[in-house]
Amino acid sequence: MEHGRYGGDARVGLGEPHGPDFAPPPHAPPPPAPLWPPVAPAAAQAPDTVPPPAGRTGRRPRGVVVTAIVAAAITGGLAGTAGAALTRDGGTSVVTQSAGGPVDGAGDLSGVAARVLPSVVQVEVRAGSGRSGGSGFVIDGAGHILTNAHVVDGSGEVTVVLPDRRRLTARVVGSDTANDLAVLSVPAGDAPAPLTFGRSADARVGDPVLAVGSPLGLAGTVTAGVVSAPRREVRLGPRERQLALQTDASINPGNSGGPLVNARGEVIGVNTAIATVRGGGSIGIGFAIPADRAVDGVRRIIG
């Protein structure tokens, strides 16, 4: 088992930070090519392409390192469907998406957490002597679970750990590497109730959100924040840029593939990356795949 900067597995969930300020674990294979442009230590550039207001340089504070925190390198640009590896499944699936509309008020977030937590799972992947993992959530009544493609990249034996600690062997139905989505399948009779997708297009700056998952292997962890930017243009892959939901809800290694839910308990995003400072960890800048794009990706994978 490899041990990394977080005191546990070197590839727990979102994975180890990499870039000019991070060294790989001893005896580890060379790290993949940076998913963000190399950052000069003296003056790091902003991760997005939104022009700064007049009179501002657009630079972020010294010491900030922007990195897509992943367990394995994502192949292809994370935009559109270019480079996608789609596998269709013959099972019946009904993915539910709400009618949408703005979410008014913070609501009872403890009640939201209580409704969402039973449907969020921990994903473990074993390949040889290595181990990786992340989070996922049930999306239909047919036993399908959504996670990030990079969580199950490279295959291996995939196990889903339910909130009641039952362990189920999961099959990888297919993945869309261009959008960093993967669908797993477990026996429908053993799967918890599915979550409902919301409309990410309705997300507004300041809307309260919860990020749910297993950061550092701590299953059933909930963190709260707001939508920081509903349409942030970022580059999470080496080629294309895409629009992502930005949130200040704390996201750390292990949250990858878990849901970002609104105050109605609807999934509006799939957590996928964060920005870090030297030393790693969340600094309140996280990114999620918008639900509208995730729903389209799921339907293509399942068929």
N, C-alpha and C positions, 0 to 999 in steps of 0.2 A: 504493500500500500504506500502510495506516495504521500508525503506530508508537505503542505505548502504554507503560505503566508497566513492563512486563517486558522492554523492550529489543527486542521483536520485533513480530509482528503484534498489533494491538490486540484481535483476537478469536482467540486461539490456544486451542483447547480450551475450558476452562471459562469463558474470557472475562475481561473486565476487572471488577475490583471496582467497585461503585457505591454511593452513599450520601452522607451529609453530609460524609464525610472524603475523597472522591475526586472529582476533576474529570474531565470527558470529554476525550479528545484534541482538539487544535485542529481546528476545522472539522468535527468529527464531529457527526452528528445528535443531537438531544436524547436522553439516556439513557431507557430504559424506566422505568416506575413501579417503585419499589423492591419486591423480592420479600419483603422483611421489613418490619415496621413501622419508620418512621423512628427512628433512635437519637439521643437527645440526647447531645452530646459529654460533658457533665459526669457523667452517670450512666446508662450503657447497661443495658437490661433483659436478663435471661436469655432465650435463644431458645426454651426449652421451657416446658411448663406443669406440670412436676413440682413439687409444693409443696415449698418449702425446709423443713428441719428447724426445730423450734421454736427461737427465739432467733436465727435467721439471716435476713438481709434478702432473700436471693435475688438480690442484685446481683452482677454479675461485675466483675473488675478494671477500673479506669478505663482507657480507651483501646481497649478491645476493640470491634470492629465486626463484627457478624454479618451476613453477606450470602450469598445463594445466588449462587455464581459461575457465571454462564451466558453463553453466546455470544449468546443472544437471549432476549427475554422469553418466559417460559413462559405460555401462555394457559390460564386455568382453574385451579382448585385442584388440587393434586397429591394427590388422594385419590379412591379409588373409580374410576369410569369416566366421571364427569360431564365433559363437554367433550371427550371423546376423539374423535379423528378416525381411524377404523379403515378400513383398506383390506385386502381379502383377496386372497391370491395362490393361483393354482390349482396350484402346485408341491407336490411331496410333501416333507414335513418330519417328521423324528422328533427331537424335542428330548429329550435324555436327562437325567433327574434321578435322583440316587442314592437308595438306601433310607434314607439319613440316619443319625442317631445321633451322639452326642457324639464330638468329635475329641480323642483322648488324646495329650498331649505335643506338643512343638514340631515333632517330626519333622525331616527333613533339608530345610530350607527352600531350600537351593541346588538340591537335586534337584527340589523342587516348581517352582521358577522355571524350570528347564531343560525341564520337561514342559509348562508353561503358555505360555511365551514364543512358541513357534512358531505359536500359534493367536490371538495378539493382534495387531491391525492398527492402523495409523494412518489416520484418516479426514480427507480434505481436501475442502473445499467452496469452489468458486469461483463467484461471482455478480457479473458485471460486472467492475469493477476490484478488488472486495473479496475477501478470502480469510478463511476460518475453518476450524476443524477440531477434532478431538478424537481419541478412541480407540474401539475396538470389538473384538469377538471373535467367532469362528466358533461357531455354536450347533448346526449339524446338517450332514449330508452332502450337502445340497442347495444349498450355497453361500450360506446365510443368515448374516448378520452382525448382531449386536445392538449398538446404540449408544444415546445419549440423543436424544430428539426435538429438544432445543434445538441439538444439534450440526448437524443438517441442516435446521433451521427456515428457511423461505424458499427452500428448494430450491437451484437452481443446479446446476452440474456437480459430481458427487460422485465422488471417486477414492479407492480403497482402496490403501494401500501395505503390501505384505506384508513380513514380517521379512527376506526375501531381497532386498528393495528392488524387486521387481516391482510395477508399477502397473497396477491393474485399474479400469476404469470400472464404477461401481456404480449400480444402480437402487434407488430408494427404494420398497420394497414397500408400506409404510404406517407410520403412527405413531399413538401413543396419547399425546397431549399431557398428559392428566390424570395419567399416571404417568411422564411424561418418558422414554418408550421409543420407539425407531424400529428397524425392521428393514430392512436393505439386502440386495441380492442381487448376487452375482457368479457367473461360470460355475463350476459345481460341480467340474469337473475341475481348476480352478486354485486352489480354496480349500484352505487347510490343514485339518488334522484338527480336529474340533469339541471344545470343552470340555464337561465334564459339570457340570450344576448340582447343588449340594448343597441341604440343607434349612436355610434361614435360621432356621427355628423352633428348630433345635437349637443355634444359636450361643449361647455363654456368655461372660460377662465374663472377659477374660483369655485367650481363645482366640487363638493366633497367626494373623495374616493377612498376605497380601501384596497390595499394590495394584500393578497392572501397566498401563502405558500409555505415552503420549508427552508428558510434561509439557514445556511450552515447546518442543515439537517434537523432543524428545530421545527418539526411538523406542526401544522395548525397555527402558524404565526400570522397575526394580522397587524398591519401598520396603516395609519391614516394620514391623509394629506389632501391636496386639492389638485385639480387640473391646472398645471402651470401654463401650458400652451396646447391647444387642441390640434394644431396643424403645424408642428415644428418640422422643418425640412432638415434632415440629418443624413449623413452617409454612414450606414451600418455595414456596408460591404465595400469592396475595392473599386466598384465601378459607378453604379447609379446612386442617386439620392432618392429618398422617399419621405413621405409625410408620416410622422409618428405622433402619438400622444405623449406629451411631457408631463411628468408629475413630480411632486416633492415627497410623495409617500416613500418611506424608506424601503429600498430594494437592494438586496445583497445576494451573494452567491447562494444558490439554492432556490431563489424565487423564480428562476427562469422557467417560463411556460405556465406560471400561475396566473389567475385572473386579476384584472383591475376592475373593480365593480363600483357602480355609482350608488347613490343613497337609496335607490329602489332595489338594490341587490342584483342589478343587471350587469352583465359583463360588457364593458365598453372597450377593453383592451387586453392584450396578452403580453405580460411583462417579458422584456427581452434584453435590455441593455441599460447600463448606467455610466455616468461620468464619475471619475475618482480623483483624489489628490494623491500625492506620494504617500505610500503606506496602505492604500486600498480602502475599500469600504464606501458606504453611501455618503454622498454629500448633498443629497436632496435633489439630484438631477437624474431622473430615470426616464426610460422610454418604453412605450408599449405599442404593439402592433394594433392599429385601430380595429374595432370589432367588425365594422362593415367589410373591411378587406379580409378579416379572418373568416367570416361566414362564407364569403365567396370561395376562399381557399379550401375550407372544409368540404364544401359541396363538390368541388372538383376532385378532391382526393377520394371521397367516399363514393361518388358517382351516383 
